[in-house]
Amino acid sequence: MAILNMNAHAYRKYISESAKPVLVEFSAPWCGYCRRLAPALELTAQQYEDEILFGEINIDDEPALAEEEQIELVPTLLLYQNGQLLGSIVAPESRAQLEAFIEESLGQRSGDLAEEKHIYDMLVIGGGPGGYTAALYAARAGLDTIVLEKLSAGGQMALTEQIDNYPGFENGIDGFSLGEKMRKGTERFGVETRLVEVLSLDLSGEIKKAETSEGPVYGRTVVLSTGANPRELGVTGEKELIGKGVAYCAACDGMFYKDKTVVLVGGGNSAAAEALILARVCKKVILVHRRDTLRATKIYHEPLMKTENVEFRWNSAVVELLHDDKVTGVRLRDVQTGAESEITCDGVFVSIGRKPATELVAGQLELDESGYVVANETTETNIPGVYAVGDVRTKLVRQVVTAVADGAAAVHMAEEYLAGGAT
């Protein structure tokens, strides 16, 4: 095991006495993002095992230490050398970002990476359910396939606490475990998963190129499975207050608001599910929605209405975050009358939909007015040999099961393309 489990005594001893730099992750067993980061962190620990001592602390076991170190969001990683704090990073979004933090903090620079000349039959960009289904079908069809994923299997699905609408799991399953099962299923047939960040894509020509944090990777076809990220409120100070009262994932950060009052913004299925999660740990959940009823499917309405500590503010929008060092409340505006009011709260959870992760293909693939890749049920894009699956493409329903279907369709079309049957 490349990462040491530490208590407060060991933590203080190592950071003050270790001859090596010490990187310590503050995490919690209830933190979905901590689980998602774990594979990338373990690989990074193995990579630097001769240079850096890695440790982890469960904040539930060491609450006083977490408070002393002012840990407000998990996972938070602190890097020490000779007893001095060199830097910290909260919830790194990729293995590459974590390594860049280490190198920058230690004043190191990565050496030039030799170009990888191997040409794969299929590059899968993103390890969500659509991506891993494509990889599975491709490998079973005899295609040389690689998955390029920046953090861990499952994508946004990995942060879902409970999935009850994916067939085959009579008691449901959490998103992280389902993602890991999908990854392991592809490994049976020789699929390689490389934890790297894709920095750019060149989709022109017969051979496509993915420039990654570890050098270029080449393929004859590309399956884009980059998904979508949480949509922000867009109010002043929102980004600066992330981890200081602003959050986007109840399963990840809800426990920080145990017995406190939070505002949850949104009215769709995700917002309703988040409200129920928060209601189990928070003193009060105030759900703010622009309409006079939820957009969520009916299955969520009755449980929410029956939950005593959930309060509704209909026809309202958050126009300002009130704060000192942390969030202290929100200012609401009635969308019908324009009247404004203030709510005192300890945190704000934002669940107002997602924005497609299409930055890598902007200017190459055709996008719709909302930024999604234009692709129909064949998953074909405007560039031959390039396919878009899952939440990143235009589609009626965005669910795990529809992403999986996309993955199978993409491989069918890719086989035709590689055989010369498609233009």
VENWOTA-V649756 format. One record per residue. N is the residue number from 1. RES is the residue in one letter. OMEGA is omega in radians with two decimals (999 if undefined). D_CENTER is the distance of its C-alpha to the mean C-alpha in Angstrom with 1 decimal. Layout:
n=N res=RES omega=OMEGA d_center=D_CENTER
n=N res=RES omega=OMEGA d_center=D_CENTER
//
This chain:
n=1 res=M omega=-3.07 d_center=25.1
n=2 res=A omega=-3.09 d_center=24.0
n=3 res=I omega=-3.10 d_center=22.5
n=4 res=L omega=2.96 d_center=25.1
n=5 res=N omega=-3.06 d_center=24.8
n=6 res=M omega=2.88 d_center=26.4
n=7 res=N omega=-3.06 d_center=28.2
n=8 res=A omega=-3.12 d_center=29.4
n=9 res=H omega=-3.14 d_center=32.6
n=10 res=A omega=3.12 d_center=31.0
n=11 res=Y omega=-3.11 d_center=28.5
n=12 res=R omega=-3.13 d_center=31.3
n=13 res=K omega=-3.08 d_center=33.5
n=14 res=Y omega=-3.06 d_center=31.1
n=15 res=I omega=-3.13 d_center=30.0
n=16 res=S omega=-3.00 d_center=33.7
n=17 res=E omega=-3.07 d_center=35.3
n=18 res=S omega=3.07 d_center=33.1
n=19 res=A omega=3.12 d_center=34.5
n=20 res=K omega=2.91 d_center=31.0
n=21 res=P omega=-3.10 d_center=28.1
n=22 res=V omega=3.08 d_center=25.9
n=23 res=L omega=-3.07 d_center=22.2
n=24 res=V omega=3.06 d_center=21.2
n=25 res=E omega=2.97 d_center=17.9
n=26 res=F omega=-3.04 d_center=18.2
n=27 res=S omega=3.12 d_center=16.1
n=28 res=A omega=-3.11 d_center=16.9
n=29 res=P omega=-3.14 d_center=17.2
n=30 res=W omega=-3.05 d_center=15.7
n=31 res=C omega=-3.14 d_center=12.5
n=32 res=G omega=-3.12 d_center=9.6
n=33 res=Y omega=3.08 d_center=7.4
n=34 res=C omega=3.12 d_center=10.7
n=35 res=R omega=-3.11 d_center=11.1
n=36 res=R omega=-3.14 d_center=8.0
n=37 res=L omega=-2.96 d_center=9.4
n=38 res=A omega=-3.12 d_center=12.9
n=39 res=P omega=3.13 d_center=13.7
n=40 res=A omega=-3.14 d_center=13.0
n=41 res=L omega=3.12 d_center=14.9
n=42 res=E omega=3.11 d_center=17.6
n=43 res=L omega=3.11 d_center=18.2
n=44 res=T omega=3.11 d_center=18.4
n=45 res=A omega=3.10 d_center=20.8
n=46 res=Q omega=-3.13 d_center=22.9
n=47 res=Q omega=-3.05 d_center=23.0
n=48 res=Y omega=-2.98 d_center=24.4
n=49 res=E omega=3.11 d_center=26.3
n=50 res=D omega=-3.04 d_center=29.6
n=51 res=E omega=-3.01 d_center=28.6
n=52 res=I omega=3.02 d_center=26.3
n=53 res=L omega=-3.13 d_center=26.3
n=54 res=F omega=3.10 d_center=23.0
n=55 res=G omega=3.09 d_center=22.8
n=56 res=E omega=-3.13 d_center=20.7
n=57 res=I omega=3.06 d_center=21.8
n=58 res=N omega=-3.06 d_center=21.1
n=59 res=I omega=3.06 d_center=21.5
n=60 res=D omega=3.11 d_center=22.9
n=61 res=D omega=-3.08 d_center=25.7
n=62 res=E omega=-3.09 d_center=26.2
n=63 res=P omega=-3.13 d_center=25.7
n=64 res=A omega=3.12 d_center=28.5
n=65 res=L omega=3.12 d_center=27.0
n=66 res=A omega=3.11 d_center=23.7
n=67 res=E omega=3.13 d_center=25.7
n=68 res=E omega=-3.12 d_center=27.9
n=69 res=E omega=3.10 d_center=25.1
n=70 res=Q omega=3.09 d_center=23.6
n=71 res=I omega=-3.09 d_center=20.2
n=72 res=E omega=-3.12 d_center=18.7
n=73 res=L omega=3.06 d_center=15.0
n=74 res=V omega=-0.01 d_center=13.6
n=75 res=P omega=2.97 d_center=12.8
n=76 res=T omega=-3.13 d_center=15.4
n=77 res=L omega=3.13 d_center=17.2
n=78 res=L omega=3.14 d_center=20.8
n=79 res=L omega=-3.10 d_center=22.9
n=80 res=Y omega=2.95 d_center=26.7
n=81 res=Q omega=-3.12 d_center=29.8
n=82 res=N omega=3.09 d_center=33.3
n=83 res=G omega=-3.11 d_center=32.2
n=84 res=Q omega=3.10 d_center=30.8
n=85 res=L omega=3.13 d_center=27.2
n=86 res=L omega=-3.12 d_center=26.1
n=87 res=G omega=3.12 d_center=22.7
n=88 res=S omega=3.08 d_center=19.4
n=89 res=I omega=-3.13 d_center=15.7
n=90 res=V omega=3.05 d_center=13.1
n=91 res=A omega=3.12 d_center=9.6
n=92 res=P omega=-3.03 d_center=9.8
n=93 res=E omega=-3.14 d_center=7.1
n=94 res=S omega=3.05 d_center=9.2
n=95 res=R omega=3.14 d_center=12.5
n=96 res=A omega=3.13 d_center=14.4
n=97 res=Q omega=3.10 d_center=13.5
n=98 res=L omega=-3.14 d_center=14.5
n=99 res=E omega=3.11 d_center=17.6
n=100 res=A omega=3.09 d_center=18.5
n=101 res=F omega=-3.14 d_center=18.5
n=102 res=I omega=-3.08 d_center=20.8
n=103 res=E omega=3.12 d_center=23.0
n=104 res=E omega=-3.12 d_center=23.4
n=105 res=S omega=-3.11 d_center=24.1
n=106 res=L omega=3.12 d_center=26.7
n=107 res=G omega=-3.13 d_center=28.1
n=108 res=Q omega=3.06 d_center=27.4
n=109 res=R omega=3.12 d_center=26.7
n=110 res=S omega=3.06 d_center=25.5
n=111 res=G omega=3.10 d_center=28.4
n=112 res=D omega=-3.11 d_center=28.6
n=113 res=L omega=3.13 d_center=27.0
n=114 res=A omega=-3.13 d_center=29.3
n=115 res=E omega=3.09 d_center=28.4
n=116 res=E omega=-3.04 d_center=27.5
n=117 res=K omega=-3.14 d_center=30.2
n=118 res=H omega=3.11 d_center=29.2
n=119 res=I omega=3.13 d_center=28.5
n=120 res=Y omega=3.00 d_center=26.3
n=121 res=D omega=-3.09 d_center=27.0
n=122 res=M omega=2.96 d_center=23.4
n=123 res=L omega=3.05 d_center=20.3
n=124 res=V omega=-3.10 d_center=17.1
n=125 res=I omega=-3.13 d_center=14.4
n=126 res=G omega=-3.05 d_center=10.9
n=127 res=G omega=3.03 d_center=10.8
n=128 res=G omega=-3.10 d_center=10.0
n=129 res=P omega=3.09 d_center=13.1
n=130 res=G omega=-3.13 d_center=15.0
n=131 res=G omega=-3.11 d_center=14.6
n=132 res=Y omega=3.03 d_center=15.8
n=133 res=T omega=3.07 d_center=18.5
n=134 res=A omega=-3.14 d_center=19.7
n=135 res=A omega=3.14 d_center=19.9
n=136 res=L omega=-3.12 d_center=21.8
n=137 res=Y omega=3.13 d_center=24.2
n=138 res=A omega=-3.13 d_center=24.8
n=139 res=A omega=3.12 d_center=25.6
n=140 res=R omega=3.10 d_center=27.9
n=141 res=A omega=3.10 d_center=29.6
n=142 res=G omega=3.13 d_center=30.3
n=143 res=L omega=3.10 d_center=28.0
n=144 res=D omega=-2.89 d_center=26.8
n=145 res=T omega=3.04 d_center=23.0
n=146 res=I omega=3.04 d_center=20.2
n=147 res=V omega=3.08 d_center=16.4
n=148 res=L omega=-3.06 d_center=14.6
n=149 res=E omega=-3.01 d_center=11.1
n=150 res=K omega=-3.06 d_center=9.7
n=151 res=L omega=-3.13 d_center=8.2
n=152 res=S omega=-3.11 d_center=8.8
n=153 res=A omega=3.00 d_center=10.0
n=154 res=G omega=-3.10 d_center=8.6
n=155 res=G omega=3.12 d_center=5.6
n=156 res=Q omega=3.10 d_center=4.6
n=157 res=M omega=-3.08 d_center=7.9
n=158 res=A omega=-3.14 d_center=7.3
n=159 res=L omega=-3.12 d_center=6.8
n=160 res=T omega=-3.05 d_center=10.1
n=161 res=E omega=-3.08 d_center=13.1
n=162 res=Q omega=3.06 d_center=15.7
n=163 res=I omega=-3.10 d_center=16.1
n=164 res=D omega=-3.06 d_center=19.8
n=165 res=N omega=3.02 d_center=20.2
n=166 res=Y omega=-3.03 d_center=19.5
n=167 res=P omega=3.01 d_center=23.1
n=168 res=G omega=3.13 d_center=24.4
n=169 res=F omega=-3.00 d_center=23.0
n=170 res=E omega=3.11 d_center=25.7
n=171 res=N omega=-3.08 d_center=24.1
n=172 res=G omega=-3.14 d_center=20.6
n=173 res=I omega=3.08 d_center=17.7
n=174 res=D omega=-3.02 d_center=14.4
n=175 res=G omega=-3.14 d_center=11.3
n=176 res=F omega=-3.13 d_center=10.8
n=177 res=S omega=3.12 d_center=14.5
n=178 res=L omega=3.09 d_center=14.6
n=179 res=G omega=3.12 d_center=12.2
n=180 res=E omega=3.09 d_center=14.4
n=181 res=K omega=3.11 d_center=17.5
n=182 res=M omega=3.13 d_center=16.6
n=183 res=R omega=-3.12 d_center=16.2
n=184 res=K omega=3.11 d_center=19.4
n=185 res=G omega=3.12 d_center=21.1
n=186 res=T omega=-3.12 d_center=20.8
n=187 res=E omega=3.08 d_center=22.1
n=188 res=R omega=-3.07 d_center=25.3
n=189 res=F omega=2.96 d_center=26.1
n=190 res=G omega=3.12 d_center=25.4
n=191 res=V omega=3.07 d_center=22.0
n=192 res=E omega=2.97 d_center=20.7
n=193 res=T omega=3.14 d_center=17.0
n=194 res=R omega=-3.13 d_center=16.7
n=195 res=L omega=-3.13 d_center=13.9
n=196 res=V omega=3.05 d_center=14.4
n=197 res=E omega=3.08 d_center=13.1
n=198 res=V omega=-3.06 d_center=14.9
n=199 res=L omega=3.11 d_center=16.8
n=200 res=S omega=3.10 d_center=19.0
n=201 res=L omega=2.99 d_center=20.4
n=202 res=D omega=-3.04 d_center=24.1
n=203 res=L omega=3.13 d_center=24.7
n=204 res=S omega=3.08 d_center=28.5
n=205 res=G omega=-3.12 d_center=31.0
n=206 res=E omega=3.10 d_center=31.3
n=207 res=I omega=-3.13 d_center=29.1
n=208 res=K omega=-3.09 d_center=25.6
n=209 res=K omega=3.00 d_center=24.0
n=210 res=A omega=3.07 d_center=20.5
n=211 res=E omega=-3.06 d_center=20.8
n=212 res=T omega=3.11 d_center=18.4
n=213 res=S omega=3.10 d_center=18.2
n=214 res=E omega=3.10 d_center=20.7
n=215 res=G omega=-3.07 d_center=22.9
n=216 res=P omega=3.05 d_center=23.4
n=217 res=V omega=-3.02 d_center=22.9
n=218 res=Y omega=3.10 d_center=25.1
n=219 res=G omega=3.13 d_center=25.3
n=220 res=R omega=3.06 d_center=27.6
n=221 res=T omega=3.14 d_center=24.9
n=222 res=V omega=2.98 d_center=21.3
n=223 res=V omega=-3.13 d_center=18.8
n=224 res=L omega=-3.10 d_center=16.0
n=225 res=S omega=-3.03 d_center=12.9
n=226 res=T omega=3.01 d_center=10.3
n=227 res=G omega=-3.11 d_center=9.4
n=228 res=A omega=-3.09 d_center=8.9
n=229 res=N omega=-3.14 d_center=7.2
n=230 res=P omega=3.08 d_center=8.8
n=231 res=R omega=-3.10 d_center=12.4
n=232 res=E omega=3.08 d_center=14.3
n=233 res=L omega=-3.12 d_center=17.7
n=234 res=G omega=3.12 d_center=19.3
n=235 res=V omega=-3.10 d_center=21.8
n=236 res=T omega=3.06 d_center=23.3
n=237 res=G omega=-3.06 d_center=21.7
n=238 res=E omega=-3.10 d_center=18.3
n=239 res=K omega=-3.13 d_center=16.4
n=240 res=E omega=-3.08 d_center=18.9
n=241 res=L omega=3.05 d_center=18.5
n=242 res=I omega=-3.07 d_center=14.8
n=243 res=G omega=3.10 d_center=15.4
n=244 res=K omega=3.12 d_center=19.0
n=245 res=G omega=3.10 d_center=18.8
n=246 res=V omega=-3.12 d_center=16.1
n=247 res=A omega=-3.09 d_center=12.8
n=248 res=Y omega=-3.07 d_center=10.3
n=249 res=C omega=-3.12 d_center=9.7
n=250 res=A omega=-3.13 d_center=13.0
n=251 res=A omega=-3.11 d_center=12.3
n=252 res=C omega=-2.91 d_center=10.6
n=253 res=D omega=-3.06 d_center=13.3
n=254 res=G omega=-3.07 d_center=16.1
n=255 res=M omega=3.08 d_center=18.4
n=256 res=F omega=-3.08 d_center=18.9
n=257 res=Y omega=3.10 d_center=20.8
n=258 res=K omega=3.13 d_center=23.0
n=259 res=D omega=3.10 d_center=26.3
n=260 res=K omega=-3.14 d_center=25.3
n=261 res=T omega=3.13 d_center=25.2
n=262 res=V omega=2.99 d_center=22.0
n=263 res=V omega=3.04 d_center=21.7
n=264 res=L omega=-3.08 d_center=19.2
n=265 res=V omega=3.13 d_center=19.2
n=266 res=G omega=-3.12 d_center=18.9
n=267 res=G omega=3.13 d_center=20.9
n=268 res=G omega=-3.11 d_center=19.1
n=269 res=N omega=-3.12 d_center=18.0
n=270 res=S omega=3.14 d_center=14.6
n=271 res=A omega=3.13 d_center=16.6
n=272 res=A omega=3.11 d_center=19.3
n=273 res=A omega=3.12 d_center=17.2
n=274 res=E omega=-3.14 d_center=15.6
n=275 res=A omega=3.13 d_center=19.3
n=276 res=L omega=3.08 d_center=20.6
n=277 res=I omega=-3.10 d_center=18.2
n=278 res=L omega=-3.10 d_center=19.2
n=279 res=A omega=-3.14 d_center=22.8
n=280 res=R omega=-3.07 d_center=23.0
n=281 res=V omega=-3.06 d_center=22.6
n=282 res=C omega=3.06 d_center=23.5
n=283 res=K omega=3.13 d_center=27.1
n=284 res=K omega=3.04 d_center=26.5
n=285 res=V omega=3.12 d_center=23.8
n=286 res=I omega=-3.10 d_center=24.9
n=287 res=L omega=-3.11 d_center=23.3
n=288 res=V omega=-3.09 d_center=23.9
n=289 res=H omega=-3.09 d_center=24.2
n=290 res=R omega=-3.10 d_center=25.9
n=291 res=R omega=-3.14 d_center=27.9
n=292 res=D omega=3.05 d_center=30.4
n=293 res=T omega=-3.14 d_center=28.6
n=294 res=L omega=2.98 d_center=25.2
n=295 res=R omega=-3.10 d_center=23.8
n=296 res=A omega=3.11 d_center=22.1
n=297 res=T omega=-2.98 d_center=24.0
n=298 res=K omega=-3.09 d_center=27.1
n=299 res=I omega=-3.14 d_center=25.8
n=300 res=Y omega=-2.97 d_center=23.9
n=301 res=H omega=-3.06 d_center=26.9
n=302 res=E omega=3.11 d_center=29.3
n=303 res=P omega=3.14 d_center=27.1
n=304 res=L omega=-3.11 d_center=26.0
n=305 res=M omega=-3.12 d_center=29.5
n=306 res=K omega=-3.11 d_center=30.8
n=307 res=T omega=-2.95 d_center=28.5
n=308 res=E omega=-3.08 d_center=30.9
n=309 res=N omega=3.03 d_center=28.5
n=310 res=V omega=-3.13 d_center=26.7
n=311 res=E omega=-3.07 d_center=28.4
n=312 res=F omega=2.99 d_center=28.0
n=313 res=R omega=-3.07 d_center=28.6
n=314 res=W omega=3.06 d_center=29.2
n=315 res=N omega=-3.05 d_center=29.8
n=316 res=S omega=3.10 d_center=28.0
n=317 res=A omega=3.07 d_center=25.6
n=318 res=V omega=-3.13 d_center=24.2
n=319 res=V omega=-3.14 d_center=26.0
n=320 res=E omega=3.00 d_center=25.8
n=321 res=L omega=3.10 d_center=24.0
n=322 res=L omega=-3.03 d_center=26.8
n=323 res=H omega=2.84 d_center=26.3
n=324 res=D omega=2.98 d_center=28.1
n=325 res=D omega=3.13 d_center=25.9
n=326 res=K omega=3.08 d_center=23.6
n=327 res=V omega=3.07 d_center=23.2
n=328 res=T omega=-3.14 d_center=26.5
n=329 res=G omega=3.10 d_center=26.4
n=330 res=V omega=2.99 d_center=25.9
n=331 res=R omega=-3.14 d_center=28.4
n=332 res=L omega=3.02 d_center=28.5
n=333 res=R omega=3.07 d_center=30.5
n=334 res=D omega=-3.04 d_center=32.1
n=335 res=V omega=3.14 d_center=31.4
n=336 res=Q omega=-3.06 d_center=34.8
n=337 res=T omega=-3.08 d_center=37.1
n=338 res=G omega=-3.13 d_center=35.3
n=339 res=A omega=-3.12 d_center=36.1
n=340 res=E omega=3.12 d_center=33.8
n=341 res=S omega=3.13 d_center=33.2
n=342 res=E omega=3.07 d_center=31.3
n=343 res=I omega=3.03 d_center=29.3
n=344 res=T omega=3.12 d_center=29.0
n=345 res=C omega=-3.13 d_center=25.8
n=346 res=D omega=-3.11 d_center=23.8
n=347 res=G omega=3.12 d_center=20.3
n=348 res=V omega=3.06 d_center=18.6
n=349 res=F omega=-3.06 d_center=15.6
n=350 res=V omega=3.14 d_center=14.6
n=351 res=S omega=-3.04 d_center=13.9
n=352 res=I omega=3.11 d_center=15.7
n=353 res=G omega=-3.05 d_center=13.9
n=354 res=R omega=3.07 d_center=11.6
n=355 res=K omega=-3.06 d_center=12.5
n=356 res=P omega=3.12 d_center=12.5
n=357 res=A omega=-3.05 d_center=11.1
n=358 res=T omega=-3.12 d_center=14.8
n=359 res=E omega=-3.08 d_center=15.7
n=360 res=L omega=-3.03 d_center=16.6
n=361 res=V omega=3.11 d_center=19.1
n=362 res=A omega=-3.11 d_center=20.6
n=363 res=G omega=3.09 d_center=24.3
n=364 res=Q omega=3.11 d_center=24.3
n=365 res=L omega=3.09 d_center=23.1
n=366 res=E omega=3.13 d_center=24.4
n=367 res=L omega=3.05 d_center=22.1
n=368 res=D omega=-3.05 d_center=23.1
n=369 res=E omega=3.11 d_center=23.6
n=370 res=S omega=3.10 d_center=20.1
n=371 res=G omega=3.12 d_center=18.6
n=372 res=Y omega=3.10 d_center=17.8
n=373 res=V omega=3.11 d_center=19.4
n=374 res=V omega=3.13 d_center=22.8
n=375 res=A omega=-3.14 d_center=23.2
n=376 res=N omega=-3.05 d_center=25.1
n=377 res=E omega=3.04 d_center=25.1
n=378 res=T omega=-3.07 d_center=26.2
n=379 res=T omega=3.14 d_center=22.8
n=380 res=E omega=3.07 d_center=25.2
n=381 res=T omega=3.12 d_center=24.5
n=382 res=N omega=3.08 d_center=27.3
n=383 res=I omega=3.12 d_center=27.2
n=384 res=P omega=3.12 d_center=28.8
n=385 res=G omega=3.13 d_center=26.8
n=386 res=V omega=-3.02 d_center=23.4
n=387 res=Y omega=-3.14 d_center=21.5
n=388 res=A omega=-3.08 d_center=18.5
n=389 res=V omega=3.06 d_center=16.8
n=390 res=G omega=-2.99 d_center=14.6
n=391 res=D omega=-3.06 d_center=13.0
n=392 res=V omega=-3.06 d_center=13.8
n=393 res=R omega=3.05 d_center=17.6
n=394 res=T omega=3.12 d_center=20.2
n=395 res=K omega=-3.08 d_center=20.8
n=396 res=L omega=-3.06 d_center=22.2
n=397 res=V omega=3.12 d_center=19.8
n=398 res=R omega=-3.13 d_center=16.0
n=399 res=Q omega=3.11 d_center=15.6
n=400 res=V omega=-3.06 d_center=14.7
n=401 res=V omega=3.11 d_center=18.4
n=402 res=T omega=3.06 d_center=18.9
n=403 res=A omega=3.12 d_center=16.1
n=404 res=V omega=3.11 d_center=18.0
n=405 res=A omega=3.10 d_center=21.2
n=406 res=D omega=-3.11 d_center=20.1
n=407 res=G omega=3.12 d_center=19.5
n=408 res=A omega=-3.13 d_center=23.0
n=409 res=A omega=-3.12 d_center=24.5
n=410 res=A omega=-3.13 d_center=23.1
n=411 res=V omega=3.08 d_center=24.8
n=412 res=H omega=-3.14 d_center=28.0
n=413 res=M omega=3.14 d_center=28.1
n=414 res=A omega=3.10 d_center=27.3
n=415 res=E omega=3.11 d_center=30.1
n=416 res=E omega=-3.13 d_center=32.5
n=417 res=Y omega=-3.10 d_center=31.5
n=418 res=L omega=3.13 d_center=32.0
n=419 res=A omega=3.13 d_center=35.3
n=420 res=G omega=-3.10 d_center=36.5
n=421 res=G omega=3.13 d_center=36.5
n=422 res=A omega=-3.14 d_center=34.2
n=423 res=T omega=999 d_center=34.5
//
